[in-house]
Amino acid sequence: MAQHITEDSSTDPVGFMRLLLESQHQQNEQVTVALEKIAASGSQVKQGNVSDFRKLHPAVFTGEESHLVAKQWLVDTENLLVAARVPKIDRVDVVKIQLSGVA
C-alpha cells in the first residue's frame, strides 16, 4: 500500500527518523522479493513498465514534504524503478503518476 510520509520534526524527530527507516526497510524487502522472483524464474529478464513499478507500492510525493522526506522519496523511488526494471528512458514518465498536489 502506498505510504504518505509526513514530518513534524519539531515535536518528534526520533519518530520521524523511525518512519523513514521503516519505509526504507519495507521498500528494500520489496526490492529483494522482486529480485528473488526474477532469479528464480530462470527466464530472460524483460524490461519493466508502469504496472511492474506500481506492484512495488511506491510512495506518493505531494511536494509538501520537507527536504529530508523529499530526498528519501527520491532514493526509494529510484530503487523501486531499478527493481521494476524500468528502462532509464521511461523513468520520468513512470514516476509522474506518483506526483500529486503541488508536486
Summary of the structure (lengths in Angstrom):
residues: 103
radius of gyration: 14.6
end to end distance: 20.1
largest distance: 50.1
contacts: 253
relative contact order: 0.20
helix: 60%
strand: 2%
